[in-house]
């Protein structure tokens, strides 16, 4: 059974059941590189401030380097009795360099140490996510450019509504992921705050230089309140919230890919390399990748709720409940990273059935609004035009026709304002290209949006 660094107060050894229950090493061992980097910076600061000698600092830094290499090579022994990654490294350091290792924890606590490690980890992961989202956005732009002339029905209430360019549709997801990127950048500002030196909760009596430590660890800001420093998990909650919003976007996209790849739609075919088969039905090609993304979205939501629930009633400052913050954090980082990566790889390989999309725009009275707009240009109030075209749609439906299949004579029974030129207005390409309002689906609008987005990504 391992000796505890805090064992002096206790007359009995920790029960093994308690050791197993309180241990977090299986979760937080992935923080090892940040724990060592933070310890090295702390060590350099202690030496700079003459709290330890330069020789002691050199020995400690060398020992920490040895331990890091052992961890990287998978040669490090883990023990539930040592609870977490901080105590594992400290215990191993004592074996490596002797009693001088006991000086490393001067002027710090595990409370500010874990806050530091988590912030360093999350800073790196957030930067990676921002970079990965940039790659995904580039893929969406290329996809949009390649399908600038592909037309499909736009939907409201999952009913065919008006024709749009496929490029315009996918650029909607570009906008979503652009907002996600901006939100993660906002998170980064609040993650990037250095808490070390707050100690357990009240600060320390030692003459430390927190600004120097922050500089060594590339933190632009130092936390201002020692109690808040060790009890704050807002930065994780904010990250989980932002990740949840981002996963909503992946789930919505996945849902459309699932629908579009079904026989009922037939708009796309998923690449074989991103689909699976049935164990009993030989003909099946299942959209498991987007289905799993849709399913994992719920897990990310759960992780956010879990941490909100953990934190909601905790008094200041640190409480052991907060040990449970890392499981939902790590899980969310892993899920989101995987979803970004797989979508970035899958989207360019989607097979688009242009004919099926185009054919779907020719049925369902998608040109009804354009006929109403035509009547407005002839002087009819919109509400009256809406009613007039609604009656025409009802007539056409009862006669198994579309609006553009009605004769001019039939159309004139609804309004004398309808002339021969209305048939040109009702053509799909015309409906697309006449929507030139800013943000609309007109080809020139979408091309301009793609160009602007590409320029933005390059800067």
N, C-alpha and C positions, 0 to 999 in steps of 0.2 A: 504494500500500500504506500502510495507516494506521500512524502511530507508536504504539508500545506504551507505556503509562504505566510499565511495568516494564522497558523496553528497555535501560536503562543498563548492566545486567550482561552484555548479549549483544553479540557481535561480528558476528553474522550476522542477517539479517532472517528472520522466520518464513516457512517455505515455504508457498505458497498451499494445498497439499494439507493441511498441518497446520492452517492457519487455518480451512479448511472443516470439518475433522474435529473440531476443538476448539470450534468456535462453537456457542453455545446460544441465539443471539439469536432464532431462529425459534420457540423454545419460551418463553424467559423474558421476551420483550418484553411479555407480558401483565401483568407485574409493574410496569410503568412508573410507574403512579400511586402505588404503595406505595413504590417506590424514591425518588420525588421527595418524597413526604410524609415519609419517614424522613430524607432529606437535609435537608429544611427544619428538622425538629426538631433534628437534629444540629447544624445551623448555628446555631440559636437558643441551644443549649446552649453551643457554643464561644464565642459572643459573651457570654453571661451569665458565663462563667468567665474572660473576658478573654483567651482563647486567640487569638481574632481580634477585630477592632474591630466596633463596631455598624455602621459604614459598610460594612465588608466584608460583614458578614452581610446587610445590606439589599440590596447589589448581587447577592449570590449568590441570595438568595430571589427577587428580581425575575427573575433569569435562569432559575431553575428553573421559575418560573411561565410564562415564555415558552415553554420547552421542553415543558412539559405541554400547553399549548394546541396546539403543533405536532403532538404525538403524538395528541391527541384529534381533530384535523382531518385526520389521515392525511398530513401534509406533512413528516414526519420521514424522513430518509434512513438506511437501515440498511446496515451493512457487516460482512461476516464477519470482517474483520480486527480488529474491535473486540470480538469474542468474545461479550459479554453486554450486558444492558441497562444495567448499572452503568457500564461503560466507554463505552457510547454516550452516555449522559447527561453523563458527565464531559467527554468530548471535545467535545460540542456546547456545554457550558457554557463551556469555554475559548474557543470561537469567539464566544460571546455576550457574555461579561463580561471576557475577558482573563485575565491571569496570576493574578488573585485566585482564579479557579476552582481552581487547584492547591492552595489552602489547605483546600478542603472535605473532603478525605480525611484531614485531620489527626485522629489519635486513633481511627481506625477502619481496618478491613480489608474486602476484599470477602467475607471469611469470615463476619464478624459482620453485614455488610451484607445478604448474601443470606439469612442466617438470619432477620434482622428482616423483610425483604420477604416471605418465605414465610410467616412466622407472621402477619403483618398480613393477607396475602391469605387464608390459611386461616381466620383468625378471622372475617372477613367472610363467606366462603362457608359456614362452619359455621353461623353465625347465620341465613343465608338458608335453609339446609337445614332447620334447626329450625323456622323460620317456615313453610316449604313443607309440612313434615310435619304441622304444626298444621292447615293448610288441608285436607290429605288426611284427617286424622282427623275433621274436621267433616263432610266429604263422606260418610265411612263411617257416621257417626252419623245423618245425614239418611237415608241409604240404609236403615239398620237400622230406623229409625222408620217409614219408608214400607212396610217389608215385615215388620212385626211379626207378621202373621198368615199369612205364607207359610211353608209346611212343605216340607221336602225331606229326602231320606235323608242321614243322616250316615254317613261311611264309615270303615272301618279296613281296611287291606290292599287298598284300592280295591274292597272288597266292601261292599254295603249292610249297615249295622249296626243303627242305631236312628234314628228320626225326630228331627229337630231343627228349630228355627226358622231360617229363612234369616237373620233378624236376628242370632241367636246365632252363626251361622257367620261372618258378616261382622264381628261384634264380636271374634272371635278375631284377625282381622287388625288391628283397632283396638289390641288388647293388644300385638301384635307391634310395631306402629309407635310405640306409646307407649314401649316399652322402647328402641326405636331412638332416639327423641327424648332419653330420659334418658342413653343412652350418648353421644350427640353433645354433650350438655351437660357430661358428664364430660370428654370430649375437650377441650372449650373451655377448661376450667380449666388444662389442661396446655399448650395452644396459647398461651394468653394470658400468656406470660412474655417479658420484654424482654431480648434478648441483646446489643443494641448497646453498645459500650464494651468488649467482650471482645477486640476487635482480632483479630489473626491467631490467637492461642491463649493468650497470656500476660497479657492486659490491656495497659494503656498507662501511660506515665510522665506523661502530661498530667493536670492536675487537673480531670478531667471530673466531671460530676454526672449519674450514670446515672439516679438517681431522678427528676430533673427531666425528662430525655428520656422516661422511661417515662410521666410525667404528661402530657406534651405529646401522646404517642401513645396515651393511654388504656390503658396496660398496668397492671394492678393489682400485678404482681410483677416483680422484676428477677432475672435468672438469677444463681446464686450461685457458679458455677465457670466461669472463662473457657474452660478446655479443653472442658468438657462443652457450653458454650454454642455453640461453633462446630462441634462434631462430632455433636451430638444430632440425630437424625431420628426419635426415638421418637414424637414428636407426629404426624408424618406417617404412620408405620406404624400407630399407634393409630387415626388417622382412616380409613386404608384398611381396617383390620380392621373397624371399626364400619360403614363403608360396605358391606363385603362381607356382613356379617350382614343389613344392611338390604336388600341386593339379593337375598339368599336369600328374604326375605319377599315381595318383588315377584315373584320367579321362581315361588314356590309359588302365589301368587295367579294369576299368568299361566297356569300349568299348568292350574289349575282352570277358568279362563275358556276355555281352549282345549278342554278335555274337555267342559265344559258346553255349548259352542256347537256341538259335533259332532252329526251326525244320530243317533249312537248314544245320546246323552244328551238333546239337545233342550231343555235347561233354560233356556238364554238365547239371545238373538240379539245379536251385537255391532252397534252402530250402523254404518250404511254409511260414515259419515265416519271410522270407525276400523278399516276393513277394506279389503282389496284383492281384486282378481279374478285369474283365471288368464289367461295369454297364449294358451291353447289351449282351455280348457274353459269355455264361456260360463256354465255354471251355478254356478261356484265363487264362494264368498265366504270368503276366507282370513283367519284371525286373525293377520295379520302383526304387529300391534302387540304383543300379548302374546308372540308367538314371538320377536320382536326383544328384548324385555325379558329373556326367558329366555336368549337368546344373549349379550346384553351382560353378563349376570351373570358368565359365564365370563371375560370380559375384565377385569372388576373384580377377580375372584379372582386372575387373572394379574398384575395390577398390584401387588397385595399381595405375592405371591410374588417379583415382580421386585425390589421395594425391600428385602424381607427378604434376598434373595440378594446385592444390592449391598452391604448394610451388614454382613453377617454376619462378615466377616474383616478389616474395616478397622481398622488401628491408630489410636490417637489422634494428632493431632487431625483436622484437615480433610484430605481426599483428593479428588482431582479426580473420582473415581468418583461422588461425591455430587452432581455436576452432573446426573446422570441421575435424580435424585429427582423432578424437576418433571414430566417426561413422564407417568409413571403417576399422579401426583397430579392434574394438570390433567385428564387423561383421565377419571379416576374422578369428579371433581367434575362434569364435563360430563355423563357418563352418568347418574349418580345424580340430578342436578337434572332432566334430561330425563325420566327415568322417573317421578319424583314428579309432575312437571307433567302428563304425558300421562295418568297414572292418575287424577289429580284431575279431569281433564276428561272421561275416558271412563266412569268408574263411574256417574255420574248418568244416563248415556244408555243403560245396559244395558237390554235388553228382557227381562223375566222371564216365563217360561212357567210360571205357577203351576200350571196343570192338569197339565203333564208332571211337575213336581216332586211334586205331591200323588199322582199316579198311581203314581209310582215308590216311594212309601212303602207302598203297599198290597200289594206283592209282595216276596218274598224273606225272609219270616218275621222282619220287623223287630220283631214283638211277642213274640218268643220269651223274651227276658229278662223282660218284664213278666209273662208267664205263670209263669215260675219264681219271680219275686218274690211273685206272688199265692199260690203254694203255700207259700212261706216264712211268709207272714202267717197261714197255716192251721196252722203248726206243723211243717212239713217242713224238715229241714236243707237248706241251699242246695245242697250238692253232690248230694244225692239229687234235689232239685227240678231241677237242671241235667240230670241223667241222664234223668229222667222226661220233661222237655220235649223233649230231644234225640230220644227215641224217638217222641214225638208228631210232631215235625218230619219225621222219616224216613217215618212213616206218611202224613202229609199230602202229602209230596213224591211218594211212590209213587202217590198217588191224584189228583195234579194239583190239589191244594187248598192254600189257606193255612190257618194255624191257626184263624183266626176263621171260616173256612168249614166247619170240621168240626162235626158235630152234638154236642150235649152227651153223647149216648150213646157216640159214638166217643171223646170226650175222657175219659169216665169209665173207659174200658178201660185208661187209663194211670194214673189216680189217682181214688179216690172223693172226694178233697178238692176236685176241680173241680166247681163249682156254676154255676148259670145266670148269676150276677153276674160271672163271669170275662169274659163277652163285652163287657161295658162297659169292663173294664180293658184289653181288647185294641184299643179304638178309638184311632186315631192322636192325636186331640186330647187324650184322657185320658193317653196315654203322654207327651205333651209336658208337660202342665200338672201332672202328678204329680211331675215331677222338680224339686222345690223346694229341694233341697240347694244351699247357697251356690255360685254359679257354674254352676248347672245351667240347662237350656234352658227351664224353665217360663216362660210369658209374663210373669208378674209379676216374675220374676228379671231377665229381659232388659230389661224396661221400666225397672227400678230401675238396672240397669247403664248403660243409655243416659243416664238422668237424671243419674247421678253423673258420668259422663264429660263430659257437656255442662257441668256445673257446674265441673268441674276445668279444662276448656279456657277457661272464662270468667274464671278467676282468674289 
